[in-house]
Amino acid sequence: MVVAAAGKPDSKAMSNGNARKSRSAKKLDTDTAKPFNDWPNDVGFEPRHEQREPVELTVTGQIPAYAAGILYRTGPGGHTVDTAKGTTISKDHWFDGFTQVHRFQILPSSSDAASLRVIYNSRTSVDGEIEKMRKTGSLEGFSFGQKRDPCQSYFKKVMSVFAAATTSDSQKPDEDNLGVTLSVNMPGLQDSRSNGHASGINSLYNKSDNSKFQKIDPETLEPIGLAKQQDLHPELKGPLSAAHAKSDPATRDIFNYNLEIGRKATYRIFKVSASTGKTSILATILDAPAAYLHSLLITENYVILCVWGSTYAMGGMRMLWEKNILDAIAPFDSSRKTKWYVIDRKNDKGVVATYESDPFFSFHTINAWEVPSATDPSKTDIIADLATYPNLDILKRFYYENMKSTSASSLNYVGEKGESSRGVLKRFRLPSVTGAASPLPSSSPSRAAILEWTSTRQAGAELPTMNSKYITKLYRYAYGVSDRGQSTFLDGLIKYDTHTHAPTYWQHHGQNPGEAIFIANPEGTQEDDGVLLSVVLDGLTGKSYLLCLDARNMQEMGRASLQNAVGFGFHGTHVPARQSGIGANV
């Protein structure tokens, strides 16, 4: 299948009024180097376009009626600022790029024969931070991976540690860069319950691996408030958490951890009830090292916290000195086992089992579920799938200079050179979880987690998604973005069959896709009966489009074309038309 040319924008929708309200800064001077493999992607890292006034996109092909609703996307929209001092400063790491939220409103057509209509708007969520950088010409505060001046004096570093430890948090919503995942109608916070909005979306929050939340208007996308996990429960006072909370597909209860750093790390595993809004602490873990953990797992009866090989030096206190997360993470230790904690989530039993496996690193878990034990039917085994890496090289690869198609540094990560930064999918079995009558003593030895299979690197999938109806259940298909070395970043979408281990790809030259979100066909009878929505940058034209794929065969069904580039973001969520209540957290 050949990728169709991007459709021309709707001239009526793209009015002069829209041009006035769309903010596009001057283009940066571009590198004159030829893009690697003639696969351009630079504009996806610095799109410099904001669409505050909604516009209608040109739709070609067909987008099925059951996809109607609102697709939100969040993540970096750019990373450079032209300052008042005549200089240009930039964020170094992709995870620190300036958050921009995108809203695709997918509307039913007035004609049964026609495809759906798509209305688009976007907004930067950190105007306050950008303005500070513009005025001061400098970068201050904590980051994920900002490179610091090695010549900075010892005195200045000590004073910055003192300031970080004594300064209160910012109270301005647009000064906190929190755009990694999104939550709709989050329980436990104000406005999570229905207040009459026709869309059923009463609140929308940006989240990151921080314990803060940024509240944004569901329609205009304007930042309007800040909240924190301590608002949910006074004991959730640590600064770190997982960007990917997990929600039970039946009850919509939300599960996550809060990490308090110090001489001894404290993990508090908690639940937010969707029905009451109350938060309860399920377990407190004191024997695990502080680590950068982007996600966790749940089954019908358990929460699983997997502490993989991204531990912080000095119990996390090194962050105060380095002023970023990446430099505070200790070197990967190939001799240090990965530790798994299984926490009861229904009967207040706390940690009921621990396991160890060979070391690995991960960003994203996929799914976990329970099966009768293979050795003792009276007990339960937990099966867990994750996207994994052999070490921490992937964190360094995500510096902008290592991803842009015209950057010389990116060549260090293409072909065989980049093998260590390409992940694989793995399935583990945690055998014979016992229904203990009381929490497991910390002195109890950990059992071995069993590795059941590993995918090939060519079949590795990042930003993994699935049919949400199968969360906490046996499932078959995972979807994600692929990196098979054809570009300096991502080069396709993949459907992975966990039963046969066969991958199916959508890949076309010069096309740079983002996370693929699965929308189930409500009349479907098979797990993969539905569509995938992915925002794709056509690197050859410099414009993006919303792609709709048939999830059964990974073939294009339709697309909605923009007249500008959309930045390479992280994650999103689809809210079906006429949904009410708590949205999913995955």
C-alpha positions in Angstrom: 0.0 0.0 0.0 1.3 3.4 -0.9 0.8 6.3 1.5 -1.7 8.8 0.0 -0.5 12.4 -0.4 -1.6 14.6 2.5 -4.9 16.2 1.7 -5.2 19.9 1.0 -6.5 21.9 3.9 -10.2 23.0 3.9 -9.9 26.6 2.6 -13.2 27.6 4.3 -12.1 26.3 7.7 -8.6 27.8 7.3 -10.0 31.3 7.3 -8.0 34.6 7.7 -9.4 34.8 11.2 -7.8 31.5 12.0 -4.5 32.7 10.6 -4.6 35.6 13.1 -5.2 33.3 16.0 -2.7 30.7 15.1 0.7 31.4 16.5 3.7 30.3 14.4 7.1 31.7 15.3 9.9 32.2 12.8 11.6 29.1 11.6 14.9 28.1 13.1 17.9 27.9 10.9 18.0 24.3 9.9 21.0 22.0 9.6 22.2 21.7 6.0 23.0 18.1 6.4 20.9 15.6 4.5 18.4 13.7 6.6 19.5 10.1 7.3 18.1 7.7 4.8 16.2 10.6 3.2 13.7 10.3 6.2 13.3 13.8 7.6 11.9 14.4 11.1 13.5 17.6 12.4 10.3 19.6 12.2 8.6 17.2 14.5 10.9 18.2 17.3 10.4 22.0 16.7 7.0 22.5 15.0 6.5 26.1 16.3 2.8 26.0 15.7 -0.1 26.5 18.1 -3.7 26.3 16.9 -5.9 28.0 19.6 -8.8 28.6 17.3 -10.4 25.3 16.2 -10.2 24.4 12.5 -11.8 21.6 10.5 -9.4 19.2 8.9 -9.7 17.6 5.5 -10.7 14.0 5.8 -9.9 11.4 3.1 -11.0 7.8 3.1 -13.2 6.6 5.9 -13.1 6.9 9.7 -15.8 4.7 11.3 -18.7 6.2 13.3 -17.7 4.4 16.5 -14.5 6.4 16.6 -16.5 9.6 17.2 -15.4 11.4 20.4 -12.4 13.4 21.4 -8.7 12.3 21.0 -6.3 14.2 23.3 -2.6 14.1 22.8 0.2 15.6 25.0 3.9 15.9 24.9 6.7 18.3 23.7 5.7 20.9 21.1 9.2 22.4 20.8 12.4 23.0 22.9 14.0 26.3 21.9 13.4 29.9 23.0 14.6 33.2 21.4 15.5 35.4 24.4 15.2 39.1 25.0 19.0 39.1 25.1 19.3 38.1 21.5 20.3 34.5 22.3 18.6 31.2 21.7 18.4 28.7 24.5 17.1 25.2 24.3 16.0 22.2 26.2 18.4 19.3 25.6 16.3 16.3 26.3 13.0 15.2 24.6 11.4 14.6 28.0 11.9 18.3 28.9 10.4 19.7 25.7 7.6 22.4 26.2 4.3 20.6 26.7 1.6 21.1 24.1 -1.8 19.5 24.2 -3.7 18.6 21.1 -7.5 18.1 20.7 -9.0 16.2 17.8 -12.8 16.3 18.0 -14.2 13.6 15.9 -17.8 14.3 14.9 -20.4 12.2 13.2 -21.2 13.3 9.7 -24.6 14.6 8.8 -24.7 12.0 6.0 -24.6 8.3 6.7 -22.5 7.8 3.6 -19.9 10.4 4.5 -16.9 10.0 6.8 -16.7 11.7 10.2 -15.6 15.3 10.5 -12.5 16.2 12.5 -12.0 19.5 14.3 -8.6 20.4 15.7 -7.1 22.8 18.2 -3.9 22.9 20.3 -2.3 25.0 23.0 1.1 25.2 24.7 0.8 24.5 28.4 3.9 26.2 29.7 3.7 29.8 28.4 4.9 31.0 31.9 8.0 28.9 31.8 8.8 30.0 28.2 8.3 33.6 29.2 10.7 33.2 32.1 13.3 31.8 29.8 12.8 34.5 27.2 13.3 37.3 29.8 16.2 35.8 31.8 18.0 34.0 28.9 18.6 31.0 31.2 17.2 27.7 32.3 16.4 27.3 36.0 14.8 24.5 38.1 14.6 20.8 37.9 14.4 18.9 34.6 14.6 15.3 33.3 17.9 15.6 31.4 19.0 19.1 30.9 22.8 19.3 30.5 24.3 21.7 33.1 27.4 23.9 32.8 30.3 21.8 34.0 32.2 25.0 34.9 29.5 26.1 37.4 31.2 26.9 40.6 30.9 24.7 43.7 29.4 27.6 45.6 26.7 28.1 43.1 25.8 24.4 43.1 25.6 24.3 46.8 23.4 27.4 46.9 21.1 25.9 44.2 20.7 22.8 46.4 19.8 25.1 49.3 17.3 27.0 47.2 15.7 23.8 45.9 15.3 22.5 49.4 13.7 25.7 50.7 11.7 27.2 47.9 8.0 26.5 47.7 6.4 25.1 44.6 5.3 27.3 41.8 1.6 28.3 42.0 1.2 29.3 38.4 -0.4 26.5 36.3 1.6 27.4 33.1 5.0 27.2 34.8 5.0 23.5 35.5 6.0 21.2 32.6 3.9 18.1 33.3 2.8 16.8 29.9 3.4 13.0 29.6 0.0 11.4 30.1 -3.6 12.7 30.4 -6.4 11.8 32.8 -10.1 12.5 32.2 -12.4 13.0 35.2 -9.8 11.9 37.7 -11.5 10.8 40.9 -10.5 12.4 44.2 -10.1 15.8 42.7 -12.7 18.5 42.1 -14.8 18.4 39.0 -14.3 14.7 38.4 -18.0 14.0 38.7 -20.6 15.0 36.1 -21.5 18.7 35.9 -23.6 18.7 32.8 -21.0 18.9 30.1 -22.4 17.3 26.9 -19.1 15.6 26.2 -19.0 14.0 29.7 -15.5 15.5 30.1 -15.6 17.5 33.3 -11.9 17.7 34.1 -8.7 17.0 32.2 -5.2 16.7 33.8 -1.7 16.6 32.4 0.6 14.3 34.4 4.2 13.3 34.5 6.5 11.2 36.7 6.0 13.9 39.3 3.4 13.9 42.0 1.8 17.1 40.6 -1.1 17.4 38.2 -1.8 20.3 35.8 -5.5 21.0 35.3 -6.4 22.2 31.8 -9.6 23.3 30.2 -11.1 20.3 28.2 -12.0 22.6 25.3 -9.6 25.5 25.1 -6.7 23.5 26.6 -5.7 26.5 28.8 -3.9 25.6 32.0 -6.2 26.5 34.8 -4.9 25.0 38.0 -2.5 22.7 39.8 -3.0 19.8 42.1 -0.8 17.2 43.8 -1.1 13.7 45.2 -1.0 15.0 48.7 -4.4 16.6 47.9 -5.6 13.0 47.6 -4.1 11.8 50.9 -1.8 13.6 53.3 0.8 10.7 53.4 1.4 11.1 49.6 4.1 13.7 50.2 6.9 12.4 48.0 7.8 14.3 44.8 7.8 11.3 42.4 5.3 8.9 41.0 4.4 7.0 37.8 3.1 9.0 34.8 1.1 5.9 34.0 -1.4 5.2 36.8 -3.5 2.2 36.2 -7.3 2.1 36.4 -9.4 -1.0 36.8 -11.5 -1.5 33.7 -14.6 -2.5 35.7 -14.5 -0.2 38.7 -12.3 2.7 37.3 -10.5 2.8 40.6 -7.0 4.2 40.1 -3.8 2.7 41.4 -0.3 4.3 41.6 2.7 4.8 43.8 4.2 7.8 45.5 7.9 7.9 46.2 9.5 9.8 49.0 13.2 10.1 48.6 15.8 10.4 51.3 18.3 8.3 53.2 15.7 5.5 53.0 13.2 5.5 50.1 9.5 5.1 50.9 7.1 3.8 48.3 3.4 4.2 49.2 1.1 2.2 46.9 -2.4 3.8 46.8 -5.8 3.4 45.4 -8.3 6.2 44.6 -11.9 4.9 44.6 -13.9 6.0 41.6 -17.2 5.6 43.5 -16.3 7.6 46.6 -13.3 9.7 45.6 -11.4 8.5 48.7 -7.8 7.5 48.7 -6.3 4.6 50.7 -2.7 3.4 51.2 -2.5 -0.2 50.2 1.1 -0.8 51.2 4.3 1.0 52.3 7.5 -0.4 51.0 10.8 0.5 52.8 13.2 -2.1 51.4 13.3 -1.1 47.7 15.8 1.4 46.3 14.5 4.7 45.0 14.2 4.3 41.2 12.8 6.0 38.1 9.6 3.9 37.5 7.4 5.2 34.7 4.6 2.7 35.1 3.3 -0.3 37.1 0.9 -3.2 36.7 -2.5 -4.4 38.1 -4.4 -7.6 37.9 -7.9 -8.3 39.2 -6.6 -8.7 42.8 -3.1 -7.3 42.9 -0.9 -4.3 42.1 2.6 -5.1 40.9 5.4 -2.7 41.4 8.5 -3.7 39.4 11.7 -2.0 40.5 13.9 -2.3 37.5 17.4 -1.1 36.9 17.1 2.7 37.0 17.9 3.3 40.7 18.8 6.8 41.9 22.2 7.4 43.4 22.3 8.5 47.1 18.6 7.4 47.5 17.5 10.1 45.1 19.2 13.0 47.0 21.7 13.4 44.1 18.8 15.1 42.2 19.2 18.1 44.4 22.9 18.4 43.2 22.4 17.5 39.6 19.1 19.3 39.2 17.8 16.6 36.9 16.7 13.0 37.0 18.9 11.5 34.4 22.2 12.5 35.9 20.9 11.3 39.3 20.3 7.8 38.1 23.1 5.5 39.0 24.9 3.6 36.2 23.1 0.4 35.1 24.2 -2.5 37.3 24.0 -5.8 35.4 24.5 -7.8 38.6 21.6 -6.2 40.4 18.4 -8.2 40.2 15.1 -6.6 39.2 12.7 -6.7 42.2 8.9 -7.4 41.9 6.5 -6.5 44.7 3.0 -8.0 44.6 0.5 -6.0 46.7 -3.0 -7.1 47.6 -5.5 -4.5 46.5 -8.8 -5.8 47.9 -8.2 -7.1 51.4 -5.7 -4.8 53.1 -3.0 -7.5 53.2 -0.2 -5.2 51.9 2.8 -6.9 50.1 2.0 -10.6 49.8 4.9 -11.8 47.6 8.2 -10.6 46.2 10.2 -11.9 43.2 13.5 -11.3 41.5 14.5 -11.6 37.8 17.5 -10.8 35.7 18.1 -7.0 35.4 16.5 -4.9 32.7 15.1 -1.4 32.3 11.6 -0.4 31.1 9.4 2.6 30.5 6.1 0.8 29.8 4.3 -2.2 31.1 1.6 -3.7 28.9 -0.7 -6.0 30.8 -0.9 -8.5 33.7 -3.5 -11.1 34.7 -3.9 -14.1 36.9 -4.0 -17.8 36.1 -4.2 -20.9 38.2 -0.7 -21.9 39.4 1.0 -24.4 37.1 2.2 -26.4 40.1 -0.5 -25.8 42.7 -4.1 -25.1 41.5 -5.0 -23.7 44.9 -2.6 -20.8 44.2 -2.3 -18.1 41.6 0.4 -17.2 39.1 0.6 -13.7 37.7 1.6 -13.2 34.0 3.1 -9.8 33.2 4.1 -8.3 29.8 6.5 -5.4 29.5 8.5 -3.5 26.9 12.1 -3.8 28.1 15.7 -2.7 27.4 19.1 -4.3 28.3 20.5 -1.2 29.9 19.9 2.6 30.2 21.2 3.6 26.8 17.7 4.5 25.6 17.6 7.4 28.1 20.7 9.0 26.5 19.3 8.4 23.0 16.4 10.7 23.7 18.5 13.8 23.7 17.4 15.9 20.8 20.8 15.8 19.1 20.6 12.0 19.0 17.1 11.9 17.3 17.1 14.6 14.7 17.5 13.3 11.2 20.1 15.9 10.2 22.2 15.6 13.4 25.5 13.9 13.1 25.1 12.5 16.7 22.0 10.6 15.6 24.2 8.4 13.4 25.5 6.8 16.6 22.1 5.2 17.1 21.2 3.9 13.7 21.7 0.4 12.3 23.7 -2.0 14.5 25.1 0.9 16.6 21.6 1.5 18.0 20.9 -2.1 19.0 21.3 -1.5 22.8 18.7 1.3 22.6 16.1 -0.9 20.9 13.7 -2.7 23.1 12.1 -6.1 23.2 8.8 -7.4 24.6 9.1 -9.8 27.5 6.6 -12.0 29.4 7.3 -13.0 33.0 5.5 -15.4 35.2 5.3 -14.8 39.0 4.5 -18.2 40.3 2.3 -19.3 43.3 1.2 -16.0 44.8 -0.3 -17.0 48.1 -3.3 -15.5 49.7 -1.4 -14.6 52.9 -3.4 -13.7 55.9 -1.1 -10.9 56.8 1.6 -8.8 55.0 4.7 -10.6 54.0 7.6 -10.0 56.4 10.4 -8.0 54.8 12.9 -10.7 55.8 11.1 -13.3 53.6 13.3 -14.4 50.6 12.2 -13.4 47.1 11.3 -16.1 44.7 12.4 -16.3 41.1 10.3 -14.6 38.4 10.2 -16.8 35.3 11.0 -15.4 31.9 8.6 -17.1 29.5 9.5 -15.5 26.2 11.2 -12.6 24.5 10.4 -11.0 21.2 13.0 -10.2 18.6 14.3 -6.6 18.4 12.6 -6.2 15.1 9.3 -6.9 16.8 10.0 -4.7 19.8 7.2 -2.1 20.4 7.3 1.1 22.4 4.5 3.3 23.6 2.5 0.0 23.8 -1.3 0.0 23.8 -4.0 -2.6 23.6 -7.8 -3.1 23.6 -8.6 -1.8 27.1 -11.4 -4.3 27.5 -8.7 -6.9 28.1 -6.7 -5.1 30.8 -6.2 -7.5 33.7 -7.3 -10.4 31.4 -5.6 -12.8 29.0 -5.1 -10.8 25.8 -3.5 -11.5 22.4 -2.6 -8.3 20.6 -0.3 -5.4 21.6 0.2 -2.3 19.4 3.0 0.2 19.4 5.6 2.3 17.5 8.5 0.5 16.0 12.2 1.3 15.5 13.7 -0.9 12.9 16.6 1.4 12.1 15.1 3.0 9.0 15.1 6.5 10.5 16.8 8.2 13.4 13.7 8.1 15.5 10.5 5.9 14.9 9.8 4.4 11.6 6.5 2.5 11.8 3.6 1.0 13.7 3.4 -2.6 14.8 0.8 -5.1 15.8 2.3 -7.9 17.9 0.6 -11.3 18.2 1.6 -12.6 21.7 0.3 -16.1 20.8 2.1 -16.6 17.5 4.8 -13.9 18.0 4.2 -12.7 14.5 4.5 -8.9 13.9 2.4 -6.9 11.4 3.7 -3.5 10.4 2.4 -0.2 9.0 5.5 1.5 7.6 6.0 4.0 4.7 9.1 6.0 3.8 9.4 9.3 5.5 6.3 8.8 7.7 6.9 9.3 11.5 4.1 7.9 13.6 3.2 8.5 17.2 1.4 6.3 19.8 -1.4 4.2 18.3 -4.6 4.3 20.4 -7.0 1.4 20.0 -10.7 2.1 19.7 -12.9 -1.0 19.8 -15.8 -1.6 17.4 -18.7 -1.9 19.8 -20.3 -4.5 17.5 -17.1 -6.5 17.1 -16.6 -10.0 18.4 -12.8 -10.3 18.1 -10.1 -8.6 20.3 -8.6 -6.8 17.3 -11.9 -5.6 15.8 -11.4 -1.9 15.9 -9.2 0.9 14.7 -6.0 2.6 15.6 -5.6 6.4 15.7 -2.1 7.8 15.4 -0.8 11.3 14.7 1.8 10.9 11.9 4.3 13.5 10.6 4.9 13.3 6.9 8.6 14.2 7.0 8.7 14.7 3.2 6.1 17.5 3.3 6.6 18.8 6.9 2.9 18.3 7.7 1.0 15.9 10.0 -2.2 13.9 9.8 -4.4 11.9 12.0 -4.1 8.3 10.7 -6.9 5.7 11.1 -5.8 2.1 10.6 -7.9 -1.1 10.6 -6.4 -2.8 13.6 -7.1 -6.2 12.1 -4.8 -5.9 9.1 -2.9 -2.6 9.8 -4.2 -1.1 6.6 -5.1 2.6 6.3 -8.9 3.4 6.3 -8.7 7.2 6.4 -6.9 10.2 7.6 -7.5 13.8 8.6 -4.8 16.2 7.3 -3.4 19.3 8.9 -1.6 22.1 7.2 1.2 22.1 9.9 3.4 19.8 11.8 2.4 18.4 15.1 5.3 17.8 17.5 6.3 14.3 18.5 4.4 13.8 21.7 4.2 11.0 24.2 0.7 9.8 25.1 -3.0 10.4 24.6 -6.5 9.3 25.4 -9.7 8.9 23.4 -13.0 9.8 25.1 -15.9 8.2 23.2 -18.8 10.4 22.3 -21.4 10.6 25.1 -19.1 9.0 27.6 -19.7 10.0 31.2 -17.9 9.2 34.5 -14.2 8.4 35.2 -11.9 8.1 32.2 -9.2 5.4 31.9 -5.7 5.8 33.3 -3.2 3.6 31.4 
